[in-house]
Amino acid sequence: MVRQSKPRLVALAFVVLCCAPSCLAQFAQPTPTPTPEHQKMGYFAGDWKMQGTMKISSNTPGAPFTSTEHGEWVSGGFFLETHSSMHSVMGDVRGVRVLEYNPADKVYTYNAYNSLGEHQMATGHVLDNIWTWTSEAQMNGVIAKGRYTITVVSPASYTFKYETLTSTGTWSTVMEGKATRAQSDNNAASQP
């Protein structure tokens, strides 16, 4: 058994304590902060009221619907979580959606889930005041392509339209309407 002297252990401990912070500093990365693209999602924060028409199929006329949404930032400011409640010909439907911006791919994404058991994923881009989202979903064994367009009209309102691609290659409107920010939401778009 080899015995080390106490002064050697103290010297070793001193070296480790002095060198560790400088070694760790080489591997430390700055805390990430939301980009301007992340901050654009703040427009959808707060409380919104929506109304419009929707079709259950391309052969049926549009029926009215109303919806309310509440969006808020997830801590850190990278994700915006929105809870919705819609009343339509399909009954009352509750949903949750999470928006994010992926800087590596330079694309917005969202995942939406609702009380009908549906899950939708979409990617989107913003050009001036128009947000365009595209998605693909399998319905009855067929891939359905969708396009959701939001046009920002003012800080307190936007119009929206959801379309599906038909077998002839044209877009068919399934849902459209207008959203209005609730009156008590003056600072809802601010970053956390």
N, CA, C and O of each residue as an XYZ file, in Angstrom:
768
protein
N       0.834     -1.160      0.000
C       0.000      0.000      0.000
C       0.889      1.236      0.000
O       1.791      1.370      0.827
N       0.621      2.135     -0.938
C       1.412      3.356     -1.066
C       0.652      4.486     -0.383
O      -0.541      4.689     -0.611
N       1.351      5.188      0.431
C       0.726      6.311      1.145
C       1.170      7.597      0.503
O       2.358      7.816      0.270
N       0.189      8.460      0.213
C       0.533      9.767     -0.338
C       0.548     10.770      0.794
O      -0.232     10.702      1.744
N       1.440     11.670      0.655
C       1.545     12.662      1.721
C       0.422     13.680      1.595
O      -0.115     13.922      0.514
N       0.091     14.259      2.723
C      -0.965     15.253      2.787
C      -0.641     16.463      1.906
O      -1.551     16.962      1.245
N       0.579     16.959      1.857
C       0.876     18.106      1.002
C       0.616     17.810     -0.478
O       0.188     18.697     -1.217
N       0.869     16.575     -0.917
C       0.613     16.227     -2.324
C      -0.872     16.287     -2.637
O      -1.255     16.803     -3.687
N      -1.707     15.782     -1.764
C      -3.154     15.807     -1.972
C      -3.676     17.243     -1.998
O      -4.535     17.585     -2.812
N      -3.161     18.062     -1.118
C      -3.575     19.463     -1.089
C      -3.163     20.152     -2.385
O      -3.938     20.933     -2.937
N      -1.968     19.878     -2.877
C      -1.480     20.479     -4.118
C      -2.329     20.021     -5.296
O      -2.666     20.826     -6.164
N      -2.680     18.736     -5.337
C      -3.508     18.212     -6.412
C      -4.892     18.852     -6.374
O      -5.419     19.250     -7.413
N      -5.469     18.950     -5.218
C      -6.785     19.582     -5.074
C      -6.734     21.030     -5.525
O      -7.664     21.513     -6.171
N      -5.641     21.735     -5.187
C      -5.475     23.134     -5.584
C      -5.426     23.261     -7.109
O      -6.062     24.150     -7.675
N      -4.681     22.386     -7.773
C      -4.569     22.409     -9.237
C      -5.928     22.157     -9.875
O      -6.314     22.850    -10.816
N      -6.656     21.159     -9.360
C      -7.977     20.839     -9.914
C      -8.922     22.020     -9.743
O      -9.633     22.382    -10.681
N      -8.938     22.619     -8.574
C      -9.834     23.743     -8.323
C      -9.474     24.965     -9.169
O     -10.364     25.694     -9.608
N      -8.210     25.190     -9.397
C      -7.796     26.355    -10.183
C      -8.013     26.153    -11.675
O      -8.376     27.095    -12.379
N      -7.800     24.955    -12.159
C      -7.892     24.692    -13.597
C      -9.303     24.373    -14.061
O      -9.638     24.645    -15.213
N     -10.135     23.809    -13.206
C     -11.470     23.374    -13.610
C     -12.294     24.504    -14.216
O     -12.876     24.302    -15.281
N     -12.379     25.691    -13.595
C     -13.198     26.747    -14.198
C     -12.726     27.145    -15.597
O     -13.556     27.385    -16.474
N     -11.422     27.221    -15.823
C     -10.949     27.615    -17.149
C     -11.198     26.517    -18.166
O     -11.483     26.811    -19.327
N     -11.097     25.263    -17.761
C     -11.392     24.152    -18.670
C     -12.878     24.126    -19.002
O     -13.254     23.934    -20.158
N     -13.718     24.318    -17.998
C     -15.165     24.318    -18.233
C     -15.589     25.502    -19.086
O     -16.514     25.380    -19.889
N     -14.937     26.635    -18.931
C     -15.284     27.817    -19.713
C     -15.088     27.586    -21.193
O     -15.803     28.167    -22.009
N     -14.117     26.736    -21.561
C     -13.885     26.435    -22.970
C     -15.070     25.692    -23.578
O     -15.327     25.824    -24.775
N     -15.800     24.908    -22.772
C     -16.914     24.112    -23.267
C     -18.267     24.787    -23.055
O     -19.267     24.336    -23.613
N     -18.319     25.831    -22.282
C     -19.577     26.513    -22.006
C     -20.072     27.232    -23.253
O     -19.288     27.819    -23.998
N     -21.382     27.179    -23.471
C     -21.984     27.858    -24.607
C     -22.903     28.937    -24.084
O     -23.464     28.810    -22.996
N     -23.062     30.004    -24.859
C     -23.946     31.066    -24.398
C     -25.396     30.576    -24.324
O     -25.805     29.689    -25.073
N     -26.148     31.162    -23.423
C     -27.561     30.829    -23.289
C     -28.283     31.267    -24.556
O     -28.161     32.422    -24.963
N     -29.038     30.361    -25.190
C     -29.734     30.751    -26.419
C     -30.829     31.768    -26.132
O     -31.446     31.756    -25.066
N     -31.057     32.634    -27.087
C     -32.126     33.623    -26.970
C     -33.005     33.536    -28.210
O     -32.524     33.191    -29.289
N     -34.296     33.848    -28.063
C     -35.199     33.801    -29.210
C     -34.753     34.770    -30.310
O     -34.271     35.868    -30.030
N     -34.920     34.347    -31.547
C     -34.565     35.154    -32.710
C     -35.734     36.080    -33.068
O     -36.830     35.913    -32.533
N     -35.522     37.041    -33.955
C     -36.654     37.860    -34.428
C     -37.758     36.991    -35.043
O     -38.935     37.337    -34.947
N     -37.394     35.874    -35.668
C     -38.399     34.977    -36.237
C     -39.260     34.354    -35.144
O     -40.470     34.206    -35.311
N     -38.633     33.988    -34.022
C     -39.408     33.483    -32.886
C     -40.382     34.562    -32.408
O     -41.552     34.285    -32.146
N     -39.888     35.778    -32.299
C     -40.695     36.869    -31.759
C     -41.904     37.184    -32.632
O     -42.907     37.685    -32.123
N     -41.837     36.904    -33.936
C     -42.984     37.138    -34.826
C     -44.201     36.320    -34.393
O     -45.339     36.738    -34.607
N     -43.964     35.161    -33.787
C     -45.075     34.318    -33.340
C     -45.882     35.008    -32.243
O     -47.032     34.644    -31.995
N     -45.288     35.997    -31.590
C     -45.965     36.721    -30.522
C     -47.249     37.391    -30.976
O     -48.109     37.703    -30.153
N     -47.389     37.615    -32.271
C     -48.632     38.191    -32.794
C     -49.835     37.350    -32.371
O     -50.910     37.897    -32.122
N     -49.670     36.029    -32.287
C     -50.778     35.123    -31.990
C     -50.987     34.899    -30.489
O     -51.892     34.163    -30.095
N     -50.162     35.521    -29.659
C     -50.340     35.391    -28.206
C     -51.587     36.146    -27.775
O     -52.019     37.088    -28.440
N     -52.152     35.729    -26.673
C     -53.323     36.404    -26.125
C     -54.614     35.703    -26.498
O     -54.613     34.537    -26.891
N     -55.714     36.428    -26.369
C     -57.049     35.873    -26.600
C     -57.616     36.345    -27.928
O     -57.568     37.532    -28.251
N     -58.150     35.407    -28.690
C     -58.724     35.679    -30.014
C     -60.117     35.072    -30.104
O     -60.408     34.040    -29.500
N     -60.976     35.747    -30.882
C     -62.301     35.214    -31.227
C     -62.326     35.030    -32.732
O     -61.909     35.913    -33.482
N     -62.819     33.875    -33.170
C     -62.845     33.564    -34.593
C     -64.265     33.210    -35.006
O     -65.047     32.660    -34.229
N     -64.571     33.542    -36.250
C     -65.840     33.116    -36.822
C     -65.657     32.930    -38.310
O     -64.835     33.594    -38.941
N     -66.439     32.014    -38.863
C     -66.328     31.760    -40.284
C     -67.228     30.637    -40.705
O     -68.204     30.316    -40.027
N     -66.894     30.030    -41.843
C     -67.653     28.901    -42.360
C     -66.698     27.743    -42.635
O     -65.519     27.939    -42.928
N     -67.246     26.525    -42.531
C     -66.452     25.334    -42.822
C     -67.324     24.302    -43.511
O     -68.537     24.253    -43.306
N     -66.680     23.471    -44.339
C     -67.372     22.392    -45.035
C     -66.910     21.059    -44.465
O     -65.730     20.864    -44.174
N     -67.862     20.148    -44.313
C     -67.498     18.801    -43.876
C     -66.961     18.015    -45.067
O     -66.094     17.156    -44.905
N     -67.472     18.305    -46.262
C     -66.950     17.695    -47.490
C     -67.083     18.726    -48.613
O     -67.749     19.748    -48.452
N     -66.443     18.446    -49.747
C     -66.484     19.404    -50.862
C     -67.876     19.509    -51.467
O     -68.155     20.465    -52.190
N     -68.765     18.541    -51.189
C     -70.118     18.546    -51.754
C     -71.143     19.241    -50.863
O     -72.300     19.384    -51.260
N     -70.748     19.670    -49.684
C     -71.708     20.296    -48.765
C     -71.476     21.797    -48.709
O     -70.356     22.268    -48.903
N     -72.550     22.552    -48.439
C     -72.360     24.003    -48.297
C     -71.626     24.321    -46.992
O     -71.600     23.509    -46.067
N     -71.038     25.505    -46.935
C     -70.345     25.921    -45.721
C     -71.312     26.166    -44.584
O     -72.374     26.758    -44.776
N     -70.944     25.712    -43.399
C     -71.748     25.923    -42.198
C     -70.970     26.831    -41.256
O     -69.741     26.772    -41.229
N     -71.658     27.675    -40.479
C     -70.950     28.609    -39.605
C     -70.266     27.915    -38.432
O     -70.700     26.858    -37.972
N     -69.183     28.537    -37.960
C     -68.524     28.076    -36.746
C     -68.003     29.291    -35.992
O     -67.786     30.355    -36.571
N     -67.809     29.114    -34.696
C     -67.164     30.122    -33.849
C     -66.092     29.408    -33.034
O     -66.191     28.212    -32.759
N     -65.071     30.162    -32.655
C     -63.979     29.569    -31.891
C     -63.325     30.646    -31.040
O     -63.330     31.825    -31.397
N     -62.769     30.236    -29.927
C     -61.944     31.127    -29.115
C     -60.584     30.460    -28.961
O     -60.482     29.234    -28.914
N     -59.540     31.282    -28.883
C     -58.187     30.767    -28.697
C     -57.467     31.599    -27.656
O     -57.671     32.808    -27.546
N     -56.620     30.924    -26.894
C     -55.739     31.616    -25.939
C     -54.325     31.101    -26.172
O     -54.047     29.919    -25.972
N     -53.431     31.999    -26.597
C     -52.044     31.633    -26.846
C     -51.118     32.290    -25.848
O     -51.280     33.463    -25.512
N     -50.139     31.524    -25.372
C     -49.140     32.105    -24.466
C     -47.790     31.441    -24.679
O     -47.690     30.292    -25.110
N     -46.765     32.203    -24.361
C     -45.393     31.719    -24.528
C     -45.082     30.632    -23.518
O     -45.459     30.726    -22.350
N     -44.395     29.606    -23.972
C     -43.796     28.633    -23.066
C     -42.543     29.315    -22.521
O     -41.868     30.034    -23.257
N     -42.228     29.107    -21.272
C     -41.078     29.752    -20.637
C     -39.845     29.678    -21.529
O     -39.498     28.606    -22.026
N     -39.194     30.797    -21.730
C     -38.002     30.869    -22.571
C     -38.253     31.608    -23.874
O     -37.320     32.155    -24.461
N     -39.512     31.632    -24.341
C     -39.852     32.398    -25.535
C     -39.569     31.735    -26.868
O     -39.505     32.420    -27.888
N     -39.395     30.408    -26.888
C     -39.135     29.711    -28.144
C     -40.383     29.044    -28.717
O     -40.440     28.770    -29.916
N     -41.373     28.783    -27.882
C     -42.583     28.074    -28.309
C     -43.807     28.860    -27.861
O     -43.824     29.438    -26.775
N     -44.837     28.875    -28.717
C     -46.106     29.510    -28.381
C     -47.165     28.418    -28.339
O     -47.406     27.741    -29.338
N     -47.795     28.249    -27.181
C     -48.811     27.218    -26.995
C     -50.192     27.859    -27.021
O     -50.436     28.841    -26.320
N     -51.097     27.305    -27.828
C     -52.435     27.858    -27.986
C     -53.480     26.796    -27.673
O     -53.403     25.670    -28.165
N     -54.456     27.167    -26.849
C     -55.594     26.303    -26.535
C     -56.820     26.885    -27.221
O     -57.057     28.092    -27.169
N     -57.602     26.015    -27.869
C     -58.768     26.491    -28.611
C     -60.022     25.735    -28.209
O     -59.971     24.615    -27.701
N     -61.159     26.395    -28.458
C     -62.471     25.809    -28.216
C     -63.367     26.236    -29.375
O     -63.642     27.424    -29.542
N     -63.825     25.265    -30.180
C     -64.614     25.579    -31.367
C     -65.995     24.951    -31.265
O     -66.153     23.830    -30.782
N     -67.000     25.704    -31.734
C     -68.359     25.188    -31.826
C     -68.746     25.227    -33.297
O     -68.727     26.286    -33.924
N     -69.103     24.044    -33.855
C     -69.426     23.950    -35.280
C     -70.410     22.815    -35.505
O     -70.920     22.225    -34.552
N     -70.674     22.511    -36.778
C     -71.570     21.400    -37.106
C     -71.001     20.076    -36.610
O     -71.741     19.099    -36.490
N     -69.724     20.025    -36.326
C     -69.095     18.809    -35.797
C     -69.219     18.728    -34.280
O     -68.722     17.783    -33.666
N     -69.876     19.708    -33.673
C     -70.012     19.743    -32.223
C     -68.953     20.634    -31.603
O     -68.373     21.485    -32.278
N     -68.703     20.438    -30.327
C     -67.685     21.211    -29.617
C     -66.356     20.468    -29.689
O     -66.256     19.300    -29.315
N     -65.344     21.169    -30.178
C     -64.025     20.563    -30.356
C     -63.001     21.396    -29.592
O     -62.922     22.612    -29.770
N     -62.226     20.743    -28.749
C     -61.140     21.396    -28.009
C     -59.823     21.020    -28.668
O     -59.676     19.920    -29.200
N     -58.866     21.942    -28.630
C     -57.586     21.641    -29.242
C     -56.432     22.354    -28.572
O     -56.625     23.294    -27.801
N     -55.235     21.895    -28.875
C     -54.004     22.538    -28.417
C     -53.020     22.517    -29.584
O     -52.937     21.540    -30.330
N     -52.276     23.614    -29.727
C     -51.319     23.750    -30.833
C     -50.045     24.369    -30.277
O     -50.096     25.248    -29.416
N     -48.900     23.903    -30.774
C     -47.618     24.472    -30.373
C     -46.899     24.954    -31.626
O     -46.651     24.178    -32.549
N     -46.567     26.246    -31.649
C     -45.817     26.848    -32.750
C     -44.363     26.984    -32.346
O     -44.049     27.209    -31.177
N     -43.476     26.846    -33.321
C     -42.055     27.079    -33.062
C     -41.378     27.486    -34.355
O     -41.921     27.296    -35.444
N     -40.198     28.043    -34.224
C     -39.384     28.368    -35.386
C     -38.118     27.529    -35.320
O     -37.456     27.470    -34.284
N     -37.787     26.881    -36.431
C     -36.593     26.055    -36.510
C     -35.537     26.833    -37.291
O     -35.597     26.873    -38.520
N     -34.566     27.456    -36.607
C     -33.571     28.273    -37.300
C     -32.670     27.473    -38.240
O     -32.196     28.020    -39.236
N     -32.424     26.203    -37.953
C     -31.564     25.395    -38.817
C     -32.199     25.191    -40.192
O     -31.517     25.251    -41.215
N     -33.516     24.949    -40.206
C     -34.226     24.733    -41.467
C     -34.898     25.998    -41.995
O     -35.433     26.004    -43.103
N     -34.870     27.073    -41.199
C     -35.515     28.349    -41.551
C     -36.987     28.148    -41.903
O     -37.466     28.590    -42.948
N     -37.688     27.466    -40.995
C     -39.100     27.159    -41.221
C     -39.837     27.176    -39.875
O     -39.289     26.801    -38.838
N     -41.092     27.623    -39.928
C     -41.967     27.531    -38.763
C     -42.623     26.154    -38.786
O     -42.869     25.599    -39.857
N     -42.903     25.612    -37.622
C     -43.621     24.344    -37.549
C     -44.710     24.454    -36.499
O     -44.622     25.248    -35.563
N     -45.745     23.631    -36.678
C     -46.714     23.496    -35.597
C     -47.214     22.077    -35.533
O     -47.272     21.358    -36.531
N     -47.570     21.702    -34.332
C     -48.214     20.434    -34.047
C     -49.530     20.770    -33.379
O     -49.563     21.501    -32.389
N     -50.625     20.234    -33.923
C     -51.951     20.504    -33.368
C     -52.629     19.184    -33.026
O     -52.525     18.207    -33.768
N     -53.322     19.170    -31.894
C     -54.047     17.994    -31.420
C     -55.445     18.452    -31.036
O     -55.618     19.567    -30.544
N     -56.465     17.586    -31.259
C     -57.807     18.002    -30.844
C     -58.583     16.856    -30.215
O     -58.137     15.709    -30.203
N     -59.762     17.197    -29.690
C     -60.581     16.229    -28.961
C     -61.252     15.210    -29.878
O     -61.932     14.309    -29.388
N     -61.081     15.327    -31.191
C     -61.573     14.312    -32.124
C     -60.523     13.228    -32.352
O     -60.743     12.295    -33.124
N     -59.375     13.356    -31.673
C     -58.299     12.380    -31.821
C     -57.398     12.659    -33.005
O     -56.624     11.792    -33.411
N     -57.484     13.854    -33.567
C     -56.679     14.202    -34.731
C     -55.367     14.867    -34.310
O     -55.303     15.581    -33.309
N     -54.331     14.613    -35.099
C     -53.031     15.246    -34.912
C     -52.586     15.750    -36.271
O     -52.568     14.996    -37.244
N     -52.229     17.017    -36.338
C     -51.772     17.583    -37.603
C     -50.433     18.263    -37.391
O     -50.224     18.967    -36.402
N     -49.532     18.042    -38.332
C     -48.238     18.711    -38.337
C     -48.171     19.548    -39.612
O     -48.629     19.121    -40.672
N     -47.597     20.739    -39.498
C     -47.476     21.607    -40.667
C     -46.187     22.408    -40.576
O     -45.634     22.612    -39.495
N     -45.721     22.858    -41.736
C     -44.578     23.758    -41.793
C     -45.036     25.040    -42.453
O     -45.957     25.034    -43.269
N     -44.385     26.151    -42.096
C     -44.843     27.420    -42.628
C     -43.742     28.432    -42.838
O     -42.629     28.308    -42.327
N     -44.101     29.440    -43.616
C     -43.219     30.571    -43.917
C     -44.030     31.857    -43.822
O     -45.254     31.846    -43.950
N     -43.334     32.954    -43.599
C     -43.966     34.267    -43.533
C     -43.372     35.135    -44.627
O     -42.153     35.206    -44.785
N     -44.242     35.792    -45.380
C     -43.819     36.756    -46.389
C     -44.679     37.990    -46.198
O     -45.888     37.959    -46.426
N     -44.045     39.080    -45.777
C     -44.753     40.325    -45.452
C     -45.811     40.035    -44.385
O     -45.464     39.684    -43.258
N     -47.093     40.178    -44.724
C     -48.154     39.976    -43.729
C     -48.902     38.654    -43.938
O     -49.994     38.470    -43.399
N     -48.319     37.737    -44.716
C     -49.002     36.472    -45.013
C     -48.201     35.285    -44.466
O     -47.029     35.100    -44.795
N     -48.863     34.493    -43.627
C     -48.314     33.245    -43.103
C     -48.933     32.116    -43.929
O     -50.156     32.037    -44.045
N     -48.100     31.242    -44.506
C     -48.599     30.116    -45.286
C     -48.072     28.815    -44.690
O     -46.864     28.613    -44.569
N     -49.004     27.937    -44.320
C     -48.686     26.653    -43.708
C     -49.092     25.538    -44.663
O     -50.159     25.609    -45.272
N     -48.259     24.512    -44.804
C     -48.615     23.354    -45.618
C     -48.508     22.088    -44.770
O     -47.694     21.987    -43.853
N     -49.368     21.125    -45.118
C     -49.386     19.878    -44.346
C     -49.782     18.717    -45.252
O     -50.332     18.900    -46.338
N     -49.485     17.528    -44.766
C     -49.937     16.293    -45.393
C     -50.479     15.413    -44.284
O     -49.860     15.256    -43.232
N     -51.664     14.833    -44.541
C     -52.263     13.933    -43.558
C     -52.886     12.762    -44.292
O     -53.393     12.910    -45.404
N     -52.846     11.612    -43.671
C     -53.454     10.434    -44.278
C     -54.886     10.322    -43.795
O     -55.149     10.256    -42.595
N     -55.815     10.301    -44.752
C     -57.234     10.170    -44.433
C     -57.807      9.028    -45.259
O     -57.792      9.077    -46.489
N     -58.310      8.002    -44.586
C     -58.879      6.829    -45.260
C     -57.906      6.231    -46.275
O     -58.313      5.817    -47.360
N     -56.640      6.188    -45.927
C     -55.638      5.580    -46.784
C     -55.126      6.480    -47.896
O     -54.295      6.049    -48.696
N     -55.602      7.718    -47.968
C     -55.201      8.651    -49.020
C     -54.453      9.814    -48.379
O     -54.865     10.325    -47.337
N     -53.348     10.232    -49.007
C     -52.603     11.388    -48.503
C     -53.329     12.657    -48.944
O     -53.511     12.895    -50.138
N     -53.738     13.459    -47.980
C     -54.419     14.725    -48.267
C     -53.451     15.866    -47.991
O     -52.866     15.946    -46.911
N     -53.286     16.742    -48.968
C     -52.421     17.902    -48.798
C     -53.285     19.101    -48.428
O     -54.346     19.327    -49.010
N     -52.807     19.865    -47.447
C     -53.546     21.032    -46.989
C     -52.699     22.286    -47.023
O     -51.471     22.232    -46.946
N     -53.379     23.419    -47.139
C     -52.710     24.719    -47.115
C     -53.555     25.659    -46.253
O     -54.747     25.840    -46.502
N     -52.927     26.252    -45.242
C     -53.595     27.175    -44.327
C     -52.918     28.526    -44.481
O     -51.713     28.651    -44.265
N     -53.693     29.536    -44.853
C     -53.148     30.867    -45.098
C     -53.753     31.860    -44.115
O     -54.971     31.934    -43.951
N     -52.880     32.619    -43.467
C     -53.300     33.679    -42.548
C     -52.803     35.001    -43.130
O     -51.623     35.147    -43.448
N     -53.714     35.958    -43.267
C     -53.345     37.294    -43.736
C     -53.570     38.272    -42.591
O     -54.705     38.484    -42.163
N     -52.491     38.864    -42.097
C     -52.585     39.825    -41.005
C     -53.150     41.127    -41.566
O     -52.559     41.738    -42.455
N     -54.299     41.543    -41.038
C     -54.974     42.754    -41.491
C     -54.569     43.946    -40.636
O     -54.390     45.052    -41.146
N     -54.426     43.716    -39.331
C     -54.061     44.771    -38.387
C     -53.488     44.097    -37.143
O     -53.488     42.869    -37.057
N     -52.997     44.885    -36.170
C     -52.508     44.256    -34.927
C     -53.598     43.480    -34.187
O     -53.293     42.650    -33.331
N     -54.869     43.745    -34.512
C     -55.961     43.110    -33.779
C     -56.850     42.218    -34.640
O     -57.893     41.768    -34.163
N     -56.473     41.945    -35.901
C     -57.313     41.060    -36.705
C     -56.531     40.421    -37.851
O     -55.558     40.976    -38.360
N     -56.990     39.247    -38.232
C     -56.448     38.561    -39.403
C     -57.552     37.725    -40.049
O     -58.541     37.373    -39.406
N     -57.365     37.418    -41.326
C     -58.265     36.501    -42.013
C     -57.528     35.182    -42.208
O     -56.298     35.147    -42.213
N     -58.279     34.103    -42.366
C     -57.659     32.794    -42.542
C     -58.472     31.971    -43.533
O     -59.668     32.188    -43.726
N     -57.780     31.015    -44.155
C     -58.418     30.105    -45.106
C     -57.658     28.785    -45.085
O     -56.428     28.764    -45.134
N     -58.403     27.680    -45.010
C     -57.806     26.354    -45.095
C     -58.321     25.695    -46.364
O     -59.525     25.656    -46.616
N     -57.378     25.172    -47.168
C     -57.726     24.543    -48.434
C     -57.099     23.163    -48.503
O     -56.077     22.899    -47.870
N     -57.727     22.276    -49.288
C     -57.153     20.961    -49.558
C     -56.950     20.820    -51.064
O     -57.691     21.387    -51.866
N     -55.942     20.060    -51.419
C     -55.632     19.824    -52.832
C     -56.549     18.724    -53.364
O     -56.619     17.634    -52.796
N     -57.251     19.021    -54.461
C     -58.180     18.050    -55.045
C     -57.431     17.110    -55.989
O     -56.260     17.323    -56.300
N     -58.123     16.078    -56.433
C     -57.515     15.113    -57.363
C     -57.205     15.743    -58.718
O     -56.408     15.201    -59.483
N     -57.832     16.890    -59.025
C     -57.560     17.580    -60.299
C     -56.400     18.566    -60.178
O     -56.020     19.210    -61.156
N     -55.832     18.682    -58.954
C     -54.688     19.572    -58.763
C     -55.062     21.008    -58.416
O     -54.202     21.888    -58.437
N     -56.330     21.260    -58.098
C     -56.759     22.598    -57.690
C     -57.001     22.605    -56.181
O     -57.214     21.559    -55.567
N     -56.965     23.796    -55.602
C     -57.208     23.949    -54.169
C     -58.684     24.217    -53.929
O     -59.289     25.050    -54.604
N     -59.261     23.511    -52.967
C     -60.661     23.668    -52.597
C     -60.746     24.207    -51.174
O     -60.152     23.641    -50.256
N     -61.482     25.299    -50.991
C     -61.613     25.908    -49.670
C     -62.501     25.051    -48.775
O     -63.631     24.718    -49.130
N     -61.967     24.702    -47.613
C     -62.691     23.894    -46.634
C     -63.173     24.769    -45.474
O     -64.235     24.521    -44.903
N     -62.387     25.793    -45.130
C     -62.720     26.661    -44.000
C     -62.156     28.052    -44.270
O     -61.059     28.186    -44.811
N     -62.908     29.086    -43.893
C     -62.396     30.456    -43.983
C     -63.130     31.328    -42.984
O     -64.248     31.026    -42.565
N     -62.471     32.422    -42.610
C     -63.092     33.309    -41.651
C     -62.169     34.430    -41.223
O     -61.176     34.743    -41.881
N     -62.532     35.024    -40.095
C     -61.799     36.169    -39.561
C     -61.578     35.971    -38.065
O     -62.436     35.434    -37.364
N     -60.416     36.412    -37.590
C     -60.083     36.366    -36.156
C     -59.893     37.788    -35.660
O     -59.321     38.631    -36.351
N     -60.381     38.043    -34.450
C     -60.271     39.360    -33.835
C     -59.710     39.200    -32.430
O     -60.166     38.357    -31.657
N     -58.709     40.027    -32.107
C     -58.118     39.986    -30.769
C     -59.129     40.484    -29.743
O     -59.820     41.476    -29.977
N     -59.214     39.798    -28.613
C     -60.100     40.225    -27.532
C     -59.658     41.601    -27.041
O     -58.462     41.893    -27.020
N     -60.581     42.427    -26.656
C     -60.311     43.818    -26.281
C     -59.328     43.970    -25.132
O     -58.601     44.962    -25.084
N     -59.282     43.021    -24.207
C     -58.408     43.155    -23.033
C     -56.966     42.756    -23.309
O     -56.154     42.705    -22.385
N     -56.632     42.471    -24.573
C     -55.300     41.983    -24.911
C     -54.410     43.046    -25.561
O     -53.899     42.819    -26.658
N     -54.218     44.161    -24.934
C     -53.425     45.225    -25.542
C     -51.954     44.875    -25.701
O     -51.331     45.284    -26.681
N     -51.380     44.124    -24.754
C     -49.942     43.813    -24.799
C     -49.682     42.327    -24.981
O     -48.631     41.835    -24.570
N     -50.616     41.597    -25.589
C     -50.481     40.145    -25.666
C     -49.313     39.707    -26.520
O     -48.755     38.634    -26.295
N     -48.933     40.513    -27.493
C     -47.884     40.083    -28.428
C     -46.482     40.266    -27.874
O     -45.518     39.844    -28.513
N     -46.339     40.870    -26.732
C     -44.993     41.112    -26.212
C     -44.316     39.813    -25.818
O     -44.956     38.850    -25.396
N     -43.017     39.820    -25.968
C     -42.199     38.644    -25.647
C     -42.121     38.488    -24.137
O     -42.082     39.486    -23.418
N     -42.096     37.232    -23.634
C     -42.019     37.017    -22.186
C     -40.729     37.569    -21.600
O     -40.506     37.470    -20.394
